[in-house]
Amino acid sequence: MSTLTLTPNIDGADDFYADLLATHDGLSNADSGALNARLVLILANHIGERKILTEALKAAALK
């Protein structure tokens, strides 16, 4: 089984962040939230491991 990676691990992270912001450009708050929800579900499906997804939910909920 895999473990959740919380250290930087994205090739071209700055470029990805710029692409993410550009994807949201011009969207209303509601449309931006819906895009985020779709993206989360697409990436969760790609990951596929329920244990990893549960770890990610817990990590994201930390304040």
C-alpha positions, 0 to 999 in steps of 0.5 A: 500500500502507498502512503500519502505524499505531503512533501512537494512532488509536482513537476513544474509546480509553479507552472501547474499553479499558474495553469490552475489559476488560469482555469479559474480566471473569469469564473464566478465563485459558484463555478470556481467551486464546482470546478474544484469539486470536479477536479477533486473527484477526477484526481480521487478517481485517479488515485483510487486507493481509499486509504490514501483518500482518507488520509488526504481528507484528514490532512486537508481538514487540519487547520 
